[in-house]
Amino acid sequence: MRMTIVALEGLFDTGLSVLLDAFRLANKFAAAQPKGASPFFDVTLVGVRKKVQTAQGLIVPVKPITPDLKPDWVILPALATGSPEQLIPALERPDVKKAKAHLKQWHAEGAQIAASCIGTFLVAETGLLDQREATTTWWLAPLFRQRYPNVHLDESRMLVQTDIGVTAGAALGHLDLALWLIRQASPELAAMVSRYLLADIRSLQAPYIIPNHLAQADPLIMRFERWSREHLKEGFSLPAAAKALATSRRTLQRRCEDVLGKSPLSYFQDLRVERAQTLLHGSDLDLEAIATEVGYADGSTLRTLLRQRLGRGVRDLRADLR
C-alpha cells in the first residue's frame, strides 16, 4: 500500500511521529511473517517546500512532489495551530494552498485522503468533505462548523470513514488513524502494532470533550453554559434558560445548533455527564446521590446517559483511577 504523508511547515510533531512509528512497526512485523503473508507500507514523506520545519523546530527530510507519485492514500498530519487565531491565517499560507491543489489532484487520480486533528481543516478547505460526514479536533469544532457548513460534522466520534477517505479526531487521534489504516490491510498486523504501542482504536472523542471550551466560541453560549451549571440539580427548561439570558427560545436553539451542532438540552446533558464524571472520580458518593446532584430522580437514568455518551459503564469509569 502506497502511503504519502504531506508535511507542512509548523506541523504537530507528535502527529507526524506516531504516524511514522506505527507504519515502521507494521513493516517490521510484516517482514517477519512468511513471504506474502502481510503487506508492506510504502511510506513517502513529501513537502511542497524544499525544507520543512516542525513546530518544535525539527527539520523534516521531505521529498519533492513529482508527477510519478501515485499514492493509494494521502495522509495529512495536523498543523500545530491550536486556536482559531492561529489556524485561520495558516489556512491562507502559500504552502497550504499548494497542498490543497495537490490533494484535489491526487483525489481525482483515485487516491483516498486521510487526516487527523487540524489536518481535517485542510481537507475541508478543498471542498472534498462537502455533504459528507467528518470529525475533527473537538475544541475547534465550533470553528469547523462555522467555516464548513456543508460538512456533516460529528466531533463526538474519533474516526469517520466516507467514500473519499477518513477523518480522525484530536492530537493522538493520529495514532487511531494509523491503526485504522493498518487494519484495512491486515487486522492481525494492526492488532500487533496496537499491542506494542499499548493503544487501541477508540470509537469516541466524547469522553475527552470539555464543554466549557466549546462554549467560549460564542458569548451567548458562554452565558448559557454558566446558567446551566447553576441549574443542573433543577433540570433543564428552555423557556427558563431563554428568559434568564434575555433571549428568545428560538434564538438560543438556533445558536446552539450553529455553534455546538446540538440542541440546548443536549448540551445541558453534556454538562450533566461532565459533572457526574467528576463526582465518580473525586467523591465517595454512590450513583443515586450523584444522580440527584445532576438533576436525575434515579441512578438508572444517569447510568444509561453515561453509557450512551461515553460508551462506558459506571464501573469502568470509576476503575480509571485505580
N, C-alpha and C positions, 0 to 999 in steps of 0.2 A: 504494500500500500504506500503510495507516494504522498508524503505529508510535507506541505510547505508552510513554515511559520514566518509570518511577516513581523519583523522587528522595527518598531518606530522609535524615534528619539524620545527619551524620557519615559520609557516603558517601566512597568511594575516588575522589579527584579524577581520577586518570588514567583509571580505568574509564569514568566519565561522559564525559570529554573525548574519548577515542578513539571512542566510540560516536557522539557528536555530529559530530565531524570527518569520520568515514567517511561518514555519511549526507549531510552537507553536500557533500562532494566528489562523491558519487554523484549528487546532484541537480544539481550544477553541470555534470557531464559529460552527464547525461541531457538537460539543457536545450539543450546544444549540438548534439544529434542532431536529425535530421528529426522533425517532429511525430509523436508516437505511436510512435517507434522504440524508446524506452526509457522505463521507468516513473519516476515521481517518488515519493519517500518523504515522506509527510505525517507529520512528526515532532512529537509533542506532549510536552512535559516537564511532568509533573504532580507534585503533592505532597499528602500528607494533612495537612500543616501549611501555614499561610499563608507561613511563612518557613522556608527550608531552608538550613542552613549545611554546607559540606563539612568534611572532616577537616582541611583546610588553612585553614579559616576563611573561605572564599569564599561569598558569598551566591548561591544558585541561583534564577533567576527562574522559579518554577514557577507553573502554572495550577491552579486547584482541580479536583477530580474531580467532574464533573457527570453526570447521568443520560443526557445525549445523547452522551457519549463512548463510541464503539463501535469499539475498535481491532481490527485484524486480528492484530497482535502486541503483547504487553505485555512490556517488557524491564526486568529488574531489575539495575541495577549493584550492585556489591559495597559493603557497609559496610567501613569501614577498621578492622575489629576482627580483627586477625591472630592472636589467641591464644584458646584456649578460655575463659580467664578474662575476656576482653573480650566474646566473642561470645555466650556463654550468657545473661548478663544483658540484652544488647542485643535478643535474640530475644523478651524479655518486655516490651519497651517498648510503651507505648500506640500510638505511631505505627506500629510494626512490626505490631502486631496488627490495626490498621485496614487496613494494606496487604494483609495476608493475606486479610482479608474481601473486599476489592476483587478480589484475584486470583481467588478462588473464583467470584465473581460474573461477572467477565469470561470466565473459562473456561466457565462454564455458558452464557454467551451466544455461545460459539463462538470466542473468541479463543485464539490459540496463545500459550504462555508461553515466554520465553527468559530465561536468567540465566547469569551467569558468576561464577566465583570464589565468594566468600562469599554472593553473591546466591542461589546454589543452595540454601543452607540455608533461606532464606525460603520457597522453593517447596516444599521437602521438609516444612516445618512445616505446610503446608496439607493434606498427605496426597496431593497430586496425583501425586507420584512413586512412591507405593506400588506394588510389584510391577512397576515399570518400571526400565529401565537409566538410569544417570545418571553424570555425572562432577562433580568439584568441585575446589577448590583442593587441591593434593596434600598440603600439610603439615597440613591439618586433616582428612584422610581418616579417621584413626582415630576422631576425634570424630563425624564424619558417620556412620560405620559403626555406632558405638555408639548414637547418638541415633535413627537411622532404619534399624532392622534390616530393614524390609520393602522397602527400596530396593536394587536390584541395582547397587552402586557399582563403577565401574571407573575409578579415578583415573589410570590409565596413558594414557587417551585424552584428547584435547583437546576433542573435540566428540562429543556423544551425542544423536541425534535419536530421539524417540518420538512416539506419537500426540498427546501433549499439547503438544509443542514441542521445545525443545532446551536442553541444559545445556552449559556450556563450562568450561574449566579456569581456572587461577590467573592473577591480575593481568592481564597483557596478553592473556590469553585473551579479554578483552573485544573486542580487535581481530579475533581469529579469529571470534568470534561475529558481529560486524558484517559482516565479509566474507562469512560464510556466509549471513546474511540477505539481503544484496545479491545474492548469487549465485542465490538462489531466484527472484528476479525477473528477473535478467539476468546470465548468466555473463560476457558481454562487459563489462558495466559493472563487475562485481566485479573482473575482470582489470585494468581501467584504474585503479580505485581502489587495487588491490594494488600496481601498479607505481609509482604516485605516492607511496605510503606506504612503499615498499620492504619490503613484508610479504606473506607468503603464508599461506594457511591451513595450520596444522600438524595432522597427524593424531594426534600423540602428545605427552603430557606426560612420558612415561617418561624421556627424556634429561635432564630437569631435576630429577627427584626426588632428594633427598638422603636415603639410607636411614636414617642415624642420627637425623635429625629425626623420622622416623616412630617409631623405636624409643623415643623419650623419652615416648611416651604410656603406657608400661606398664613397671613395674620388671623383670618377668621378661624382656620383650623387650629391654630395655636390656642385661641381663646376657647374653642370647643373642647380641646384636649384638657385644659385646666378645669373647665366646668365638669367634664366627665369624671375626672379623677376625684373631684369633690363629691360626686353623687353616685359613686359605684355601689354603695350599700343600698341606695334608694331604688335603683333600677333606672332604665332608660325611658325617657319621654321626649319625643321630638318636639312637641309644642312647648314644653317647659324649657328645653335647650334653646330653641329659637327665640323665645321670649327673653331669656336671660342674656342672650347675646345680641339683642336688639336687631334681629334679622328675621326674615320670613322662613318658614319651614322649607319652602321650595328652594330658596337661595342656599340654605345650609345643605340640603340634599344634593343640589347640583354641584356645590363647591367640593363636597366630599368625594363625589364621583369623579370630578375633574382632576383633583389633586391626588387622591388616595386610590381611586379606582374601586371604591366600595361605598356602601351606604353609611350614614351616621351610626345606625345600630351595629353594623358590622365592625366599625372602628371602636365603638364603645365596648364590644365584646373582646376586641384585641387588648384593650386596656384591662379588662377583667382577667384575661388569660395571663397577661404580664404580672399583674398583682398576685394572682394565685400562684404563679411560679415562684415569685419572691417569697411568699409565705411557706410554700412547700420546702424551699431550700433553707430558709432562715428562721423558721419557728418550729415549735413543737405542737402546733395546732393540728387537730385531726381534720379530715376532709370536710366534715359537716360544718365545723367552725369556720374554715376557710371559705366555704360556700356562702355562709352568712356575711362574711367580710366583703365579698364581691357582689352581693345582691341576689344570691340564689336561695331558694327555700330549702333545697336539699343537695347533698353531695353528689347524687347520681347525675343530676343535670350538669353540674360542673365537670364531672368525670367525662361525660360524653363530649362536652365542648373542648376539653383539653385534648382528647384523642383526635377529634376532628381537626383541630387547628395545628396540633404539634405532631400528630402521628405516633404518639406515645402515651402509655398509661401512667397513672399516678405513681405506681411502684417504680417504674423506670425513671421517672423524673426525680424522685427522691433518691434513687440509687446513684445519681450523678455525682453527689458529693461524698460518697462513701469510699 
